[in-house]
């Protein structure tokens, strides 16, 4: 029995999952059983730790579990009691100090008897299922369980305002009320005096508002999460009082204003996430004092000005995300000191100048995102020499010169599109056996591209080389290449003759070959094709029959001729059909009227069709755009097409 909860057990380093109860033997001393602890004097069972024990089934109110009235600790976390509820039976454990039912499949109403466990020090009912308190149950729990040090109710529907009384519990060490449906305003009219509190998690309560809480200097807060709440206002200078803080996550809130310089007091801070808020102004230079920080996320705000040169001492940084702001100027040189960096994201800003060339020691960098900026000059050599690089995105800049040779084959995604790069595609790209996405569109790339070069790229799923000047030639050995390709765009290039590169026979979903000089196809073999754009080529002869799965099919502005075969009607999911600007003749097949459910655009403009328009179009069809101009049709337009 294995699922995600057992994976957590086996991978969090604290315990492993295995069926503990399988080793219990009837008639033997239960105090020796795995997961069972007894009082050394009385011999009574006082603890059951059956977490990660592969247990499943329903716990009924008459279960033998409730026959241990002297239990002090009960841990059933990470099992699968799907269909069970936290019933009144749990209220019988009057001596219980620790109850952990985390992610064990409980659902439904939580019995109010749980609030009778007045000796509880630690309560964790967190769930990934639908659980909720009975009316007034949460209020009773907060009122009666006065000894609580740990209260974790993640994912349980409380649907209540935040209880003020919790902020008076000086014994609280850990409070997790994330995704509980809390609403109203968080009490922020006085300082919070919870000297022992180390965790406060209010994540995911989207209707809970307030300002950033003010904490007294006498605090022990280590982790604070307000993610995806409706908190707003500016961060107070008193944030500097949180000197033990290691994690501060305010992402997806409504906070605004600038970052106070007092944030430099948070010398223990390791994770700072202020992403997707309304912050503005510049980054304070005092950020250089956060020498323990490993993850800094300021993306999705309105920060502006230059990125300060503050990274000399931040050698523990693993992830740096400043994307989606209004930063200008150049990348500061101290960025080269971040030798432990895994993720670098400066995309969607107004950064300019050259990408720094004097950068060394980025041996652990996995992701580099510099897209949508104003960078110019050449791509520096160090970006080709990162041994662990998985994804490189320099798209939508003004980079020039040739693309260099990549020295390692770890890359899975490359996007250099929308630049001013020229020359040929480097041979090293065709050695990147892990590559799944290659986007080089809208550059000035040229030269002969032989399709046989793609032979080693068996994992490639997305290929876009459009809007270049590539002369693509077909190899006779190309038929079995790119077995996983789903999207292929070679439009606006120099492809001529018969197109015979039959890649992705079972996987190709999107193909755009428009604006080339292709004269024909050996076949259209793609069984999963959705979008096939062949317009503005030199196609001749009869209409190639699109695959049955096709939704979008355009062959406009070609030299096709002859009658339309009824075989086209096998593509019953066709939504857009454009045959305009060709030399088609004859009468339209009557089966075109069968395209009732999806066909919204039918363009037959400037051909030589004649006869009547098929009367088979049914009332209630989906057609919104119809163009028959420049043909020789006669008779009436079917009423179903005009009403």
Residue pairs with C-beta under 8 A, 6 or more apart in sequence:
1 19
1 54
1 56
1 80
2 17
3 80
5 52
5 78
5 79
5 80
5 103
5 104
6 17
6 52
6 54
6 78
8 78
8 103
9 15
9 16
9 17
9 51
9 52
9 78
10 16
10 17
10 52
15 51
15 52
16 52
17 52
17 53
17 54
17 78
18 52
18 53
18 54
19 53
19 54
19 55
20 33
20 34
20 35
20 50
20 53
21 34
21 35
21 50
21 53
21 55
23 33
23 34
24 30
24 33
24 34
25 33
30 36
30 38
30 45
31 37
31 38
31 43
31 45
35 48
35 49
35 50
35 53
36 45
36 47
36 48
36 49
37 45
37 46
37 47
37 48
37 49
37 73
38 44
38 45
38 46
39 46
39 70
42 70
44 70
45 68
45 70
45 71
46 70
46 71
46 72
46 73
46 95
47 71
47 72
47 73
47 74
48 65
48 68
48 71
48 73
48 74
48 75
48 76
49 73
49 75
50 75
50 76
50 79
51 75
51 76
51 77
51 78
51 79
51 100
52 77
52 78
52 79
53 79
54 79
55 76
55 79
55 80
55 81
56 79
56 80
56 81
56 82
56 105
57 81
58 81
58 82
58 83
58 84
59 65
59 81
59 84
59 87
59 89
60 84
60 87
61 87
61 88
61 89
62 89
63 89
65 89
66 89
66 90
66 92
66 93
68 93
69 92
69 93
69 94
69 95
70 95
71 93
71 95
71 96
72 95
72 96
72 97
72 98
73 96
73 97
73 98
74 93
74 96
74 98
74 99
74 100
75 98
75 100
76 100
76 101
76 104
77 100
77 101
77 102
77 103
77 104
77 124
78 102
78 103
78 104
79 104
79 105
80 104
80 105
81 104
81 105
81 106
82 105
82 107
82 129
83 105
83 107
84 105
84 106
84 107
85 106
85 107
85 108
85 109
85 110
85 111
86 101
86 106
86 110
86 111
86 114
86 125
86 131
87 111
88 111
88 113
90 99
90 111
90 113
90 114
90 117
91 111
91 113
91 114
91 116
91 117
92 113
93 99
93 117
94 116
94 117
94 119
95 119
96 117
96 119
96 120
97 119
97 120
97 121
97 122
98 120
98 121
98 122
99 117
99 120
99 122
99 123
99 124
99 125
100 122
100 124
101 124
101 125
101 127
102 124
102 125
102 126
102 127
102 152
103 126
103 127
103 128
104 127
105 127
105 129
106 125
106 127
106 129
106 131
107 127
107 129
107 130
107 131
108 130
108 131
108 132
109 131
109 132
109 133
109 134
109 137
110 125
110 131
110 132
110 133
110 134
110 137
110 156
111 134
111 137
112 133
112 134
112 136
112 137
112 140
114 123
114 125
114 137
114 141
115 137
115 140
115 141
115 143
115 144
115 145
116 144
117 123
117 145
118 144
118 145
118 146
118 147
119 147
120 145
120 147
120 148
121 147
121 148
121 149
121 150
122 148
122 149
122 150
123 145
123 148
123 150
123 151
123 152
123 153
124 150
124 152
125 131
125 152
125 153
125 156
126 152
126 153
126 154
126 155
126 156
126 176
127 154
127 155
127 156
128 155
129 155
130 157
131 155
131 156
131 157
132 156
132 157
132 158
132 159
133 141
133 156
133 157
133 158
138 158
138 160
138 163
139 160
139 163
142 163
142 165
142 166
143 165
145 151
146 169
146 171
147 171
148 169
148 171
148 172
149 171
149 172
149 173
149 174
149 196
150 172
150 173
150 174
150 175
151 166
151 172
151 174
151 175
151 176
151 177
152 174
152 175
152 176
153 176
153 177
153 180
154 176
154 177
154 178
154 179
154 180
154 201
155 178
155 179
155 180
156 180
157 180
157 181
158 177
158 180
158 181
158 182
159 180
159 181
159 182
159 183
160 181
160 182
160 183
161 182
161 183
161 184
161 185
162 177
162 182
162 184
162 186
162 187
162 202
162 208
164 187
166 172
166 175
167 187
167 192
167 193
167 194
168 193
169 194
170 193
170 194
170 195
170 196
171 196
172 194
172 196
172 197
173 196
173 197
173 198
173 199
174 197
174 198
174 199
175 197
175 199
175 200
175 201
176 199
176 201
177 201
177 202
177 205
178 201
178 202
178 203
178 204
178 205
178 225
179 203
179 204
179 205
180 204
180 205
181 205
181 207
182 202
182 205
182 207
182 208
183 205
183 207
183 208
184 207
184 208
184 209
185 208
185 209
185 210
186 202
186 208
186 209
186 210
186 213
186 231
187 210
188 210
188 211
188 212
188 213
188 214
190 214
191 214
191 215
191 216
191 238
192 213
192 214
192 215
192 216
192 219
193 216
193 218
194 219
195 216
195 218
195 219
195 220
196 220
197 219
197 220
197 221
198 220
198 221
198 222
198 223
198 244
199 221
199 222
199 223
199 224
200 221
200 223
200 224
200 225
201 223
201 224
201 225
202 208
202 225
202 226
202 229
203 225
203 226
203 227
203 228
203 229
203 249
204 227
204 228
204 229
205 228
205 229
206 228
206 229
206 230
207 230
208 229
208 230
208 231
209 229
209 230
209 231
209 232
210 231
210 232
211 231
211 232
211 233
211 236
212 226
212 231
212 233
212 234
212 235
212 236
212 239
212 250
212 255
214 236
214 238
215 221
215 238
215 241
215 242
216 241
217 241
219 241
219 242
219 244
220 244
221 242
221 244
221 245
222 244
222 245
222 246
222 247
223 245
223 246
223 247
224 242
224 245
224 247
224 248
224 249
225 247
225 249
226 249
226 250
226 253
227 249
227 250
227 251
227 252
227 253
227 273
228 251
228 252
228 253
229 253
230 253
230 254
231 250
231 253
231 254
231 255
232 253
232 254
232 255
232 256
233 255
233 256
233 257
234 255
234 256
234 257
234 258
234 260
235 255
235 257
235 259
235 260
235 263
236 260
237 260
237 262
238 262
239 260
239 262
239 263
239 266
240 260
240 262
240 263
240 264
240 265
240 266
241 265
242 248
242 265
242 266
243 265
243 266
243 267
243 268
244 268
245 266
245 268
245 269
246 268
246 269
246 270
246 271
246 292
247 269
247 270
247 271
248 266
248 269
248 271
248 272
248 273
249 271
249 273
250 273
250 274
250 277
251 273
251 274
251 275
251 276
251 277
251 297
252 275
252 276
252 277
253 277
254 277
254 278
255 274
255 277
255 278
255 279
256 277
256 278
256 279
256 280
257 279
257 280
257 281
258 279
258 280
258 281
258 282
258 284
259 274
259 279
259 281
259 283
259 284
259 287
260 284
261 284
261 286
263 269
263 272
263 284
263 286
263 287
263 290
264 284
264 286
264 287
264 288
264 289
264 290
266 290
267 289
267 290
267 291
267 292
268 292
269 290
269 292
269 293
270 292
270 293
270 294
270 295
270 316
271 293
271 294
271 295
272 290
272 293
272 295
272 296
272 297
273 295
273 297
274 297
274 298
274 301
275 297
275 298
275 299
275 300
275 301
275 321
276 299
276 300
276 301
277 300
277 301
278 301
278 302
279 298
279 301
279 302
279 303
280 301
280 302
280 303
280 304
281 303
281 304
281 305
282 303
282 304
282 305
282 306
282 308
283 298
283 303
283 305
283 307
283 308
283 310
284 308
285 308
285 310
287 296
287 308
287 310
288 308
288 310
288 311
288 312
288 313
288 314
289 313
290 296
290 314
291 313
291 314
291 315
291 316
292 316
293 314
293 316
293 317
294 316
294 317
294 318
294 319
295 317
295 318
295 319
296 314
296 317
296 319
296 320
296 321
297 319
297 321
298 321
298 322
298 325
299 321
299 322
299 323
299 324
299 325
299 345
300 323
300 324
300 325
301 324
301 325
302 325
302 326
303 322
303 325
303 326
303 327
304 325
304 326
304 327
304 328
305 327
305 328
305 329
306 327
306 328
306 329
306 330
306 332
307 322
307 327
307 329
307 331
307 332
307 346
307 351
308 332
309 332
309 333
309 334
310 332
310 334
311 317
311 332
311 334
311 335
311 337
311 338
312 334
312 337
314 337
314 338
315 337
315 338
315 339
315 340
316 340
317 338
317 340
317 341
318 340
318 341
318 342
318 343
319 341
319 342
319 343
320 338
320 341
320 343
320 344
320 345
321 343
321 345
322 345
322 346
322 349
323 345
323 346
323 347
323 348
323 349
323 369
324 347
324 348
324 349
325 348
325 349
326 349
326 350
327 346
327 349
327 350
327 351
328 349
328 350
328 351
328 352
329 351
329 352
329 353
330 351
330 352
330 353
330 354
330 356
331 346
331 351
331 353
331 355
331 356
333 356
333 358
335 344
335 356
335 359
336 356
336 358
336 359
336 360
336 361
338 344
338 362
339 361
339 362
339 363
339 364
340 364
341 362
341 364
341 365
342 364
342 365
342 366
342 367
343 365
343 366
343 367
344 365
344 367
344 368
344 369
344 370
345 367
345 369
346 369
346 370
346 373
347 369
347 370
347 371
347 372
347 373
347 393
348 371
348 372
348 373
349 372
349 373
350 373
350 374
351 370
351 373
351 374
351 375
352 373
352 374
352 375
352 376
353 375
353 376
353 377
354 375
354 376
354 377
354 378
354 380
355 370
355 375
355 377
355 379
355 380
355 383
355 394
356 380
357 380
357 381
357 382
359 380
359 382
360 382
362 382
362 386
363 386
363 387
363 388
364 388
365 386
365 388
365 389
366 388
366 389
366 390
366 391
367 389
367 390
367 391
368 383
368 386
368 389
368 391
368 392
368 393
368 394
369 391
369 393
370 393
370 394
370 397
371 393
371 394
371 395
371 396
371 397
371 415
372 395
372 396
372 397
373 396
373 397
374 397
374 398
375 394
375 397
375 398
375 399
376 397
376 398
376 399
376 400
377 399
377 400
377 401
378 399
378 400
378 401
378 402
379 394
379 399
379 401
379 403
379 404
379 416
381 404
383 389
383 392
383 394
384 404
384 405
384 406
384 407
385 407
385 408
386 408
386 410
387 407
387 408
387 410
388 408
388 410
389 408
389 410
389 411
390 410
390 411
390 412
390 413
391 411
391 412
391 413
391 414
392 411
392 413
392 414
392 415
392 416
393 413
393 414
393 415
394 415
394 416
394 419
395 415
395 416
395 417
395 418
395 419
395 439
396 417
396 418
396 419
397 418
397 419
398 419
398 420
399 416
399 419
399 420
399 421
400 419
400 420
400 421
400 422
401 421
401 422
401 423
402 421
402 422
402 423
402 424
402 426
403 416
403 421
403 423
403 425
403 426
403 429
403 440
403 445
404 426
405 426
405 427
405 428
406 426
406 428
406 429
406 431
406 432
407 428
409 431
409 432
409 433
409 434
410 434
411 432
411 434
411 435
412 434
412 435
412 436
412 437
412 459
413 435
413 436
413 437
413 438
414 429
414 432
414 435
414 437
414 438
414 439
414 440
415 437
415 439
416 439
416 440
416 443
417 439
417 440
417 441
417 442
417 443
417 464
418 441
418 442
418 443
419 442
419 443
420 443
420 444
421 440
421 443
421 444
421 445
422 443
422 444
422 445
422 446
423 445
423 446
423 447
424 445
424 446
424 447
424 448
424 449
425 440
425 445
425 447
425 449
425 465
425 470
427 453
429 435
429 438
430 453
430 454
430 455
430 456
430 457
431 456
432 457
433 456
433 457
433 458
433 459
434 459
435 457
435 459
435 460
436 459
436 460
436 461
436 462
436 484
437 460
437 461
437 462
437 463
438 457
438 460
438 462
438 463
438 464
438 465
439 462
439 464
440 464
440 465
440 468
441 464
441 465
441 466
441 467
441 468
441 489
442 466
442 467
442 468
443 467
443 468
444 468
444 469
445 465
445 468
445 469
445 470
446 468
446 469
446 470
446 471
447 470
447 471
448 470
448 471
448 473
449 465
449 470
449 471
449 472
449 473
450 473
450 475
451 472
451 473
451 474
451 475
451 478
451 481
451 501
452 475
452 477
452 478
452 481
454 460
454 478
454 481
454 482
454 503
455 477
455 481
457 481
457 482
458 482
458 483
458 484
459 484
460 482
460 484
460 485
461 484
461 485
461 486
461 487
461 507
462 485
462 486
462 487
463 482
463 485
463 487
463 488
463 489
464 487
464 488
464 489
465 489
465 490
465 493
466 489
466 490
466 491
466 492
466 493
466 512
467 491
467 492
467 493
468 492
468 493
469 493
469 494
470 490
470 493
470 494
471 493
471 494
471 495
472 490
472 493
472 494
472 495
474 497
474 498
474 499
474 500
474 501
475 501
478 500
478 501
478 502
478 503
479 500
479 502
481 501
481 503
482 488
482 503
482 504
483 504
483 507
484 504
484 507
485 503
485 504
485 507
485 508
486 504
486 507
486 508
486 509
486 510
487 508
487 509
487 510
487 511
488 503
488 504
488 508
488 510
488 511
488 512
489 510
489 511
489 512
490 512
490 513
490 516
491 512
491 513
491 514
491 515
491 516
491 533
492 514
492 515
492 516
493 515
493 516
494 516
494 517
495 513
495 516
495 517
495 518
496 516
496 517
496 518
496 519
496 538
497 517
497 518
497 519
498 518
498 519
498 520
498 521
498 522
499 513
499 518
499 520
499 521
499 522
500 521
500 522
502 522
502 523
502 525
504 526
505 525
505 526
505 527
506 526
506 527
506 528
507 528
508 526
508 528
508 529
509 528
509 529
509 530
509 531
510 529
510 530
510 531
511 526
511 529
511 531
511 532
511 533
512 531
512 533
513 533
513 534
513 537
514 533
514 534
514 535
514 536
514 537
514 554
515 535
515 536
515 537
516 536
516 537
517 537
517 538
518 534
518 537
518 538
518 539
519 537
519 538
519 539
519 540
520 539
520 540
520 541
520 544
521 544
524 532
524 544
524 545
524 546
524 547
525 547
526 532
526 547
527 547
527 548
527 549
528 547
528 549
529 546
529 547
529 549
529 550
530 549
530 550
530 551
530 552
531 550
531 551
531 552
532 546
532 547
532 550
532 552
532 553
532 554
533 552
533 554
534 544
534 554
534 555
534 558
535 554
535 555
535 556
535 557
535 558
535 578
536 556
536 557
536 558
537 557
537 558
538 558
538 559
539 555
539 558
539 559
539 560
540 558
540 559
540 560
540 561
541 560
541 561
541 562
542 560
542 561
542 562
542 563
542 565
543 555
543 560
543 562
543 564
543 565
543 568
543 579
543 584
544 555
545 565
545 567
545 568
545 570
546 553
546 568
546 571
546 574
547 571
548 570
548 571
548 572
548 573
549 571
549 573
550 571
550 573
550 574
551 573
551 574
551 575
551 576
551 598
552 575
552 576
553 571
553 574
553 576
553 577
553 578
554 576
554 577
554 578
555 578
555 579
555 582
556 578
556 579
556 580
556 581
556 582
556 603
557 580
557 581
557 582
558 581
558 582
559 582
559 583
560 579
560 582
560 583
560 584
561 582
561 583
561 584
561 585
562 584
562 585
562 586
563 584
563 585
563 586
563 587
564 579
564 584
564 586
564 588
564 589
565 589
566 589
566 590
566 591
568 574
568 589
568 592
569 589
569 591
569 592
569 594
569 595
572 594
572 595
572 597
573 598
574 595
574 598
574 599
575 598
575 599
575 600
575 601
575 622
576 599
576 600
576 601
577 595
577 599
577 601
577 602
577 603
578 601
578 603
579 603
579 604
579 607
580 603
580 604
580 605
580 606
580 607
580 627
581 605
581 606
581 607
582 606
582 607
583 607
583 608
584 604
584 607
584 608
584 609
585 607
585 608
585 609
585 610
586 609
586 610
586 611
587 609
587 610
587 611
587 612
588 604
588 609
588 611
588 613
588 614
589 614
590 614
590 616
591 614
591 616
592 602
592 614
592 616
592 617
593 614
593 615
593 616
593 617
593 618
593 638
594 616
595 602
595 621
596 617
596 618
596 620
596 621
596 622
597 622
598 622
599 621
599 622
599 623
600 622
600 623
600 624
600 625
601 623
601 624
601 625
602 623
602 625
602 626
602 627
603 625
603 627
604 627
604 628
604 631
605 627
605 628
605 629
605 630
605 631
606 629
606 630
606 631
607 630
607 631
608 631
608 632
609 628
609 631
609 632
609 633
610 631
610 632
610 633
610 634
611 633
611 634
611 635
612 633
612 634
612 635
612 636
613 628
613 633
613 635
613 636
613 637
613 638
613 641
614 638
615 638
617 623
617 638
617 640
617 641
618 640
619 639
619 640
619 643
620 640
621 640
621 641
623 641
626 641
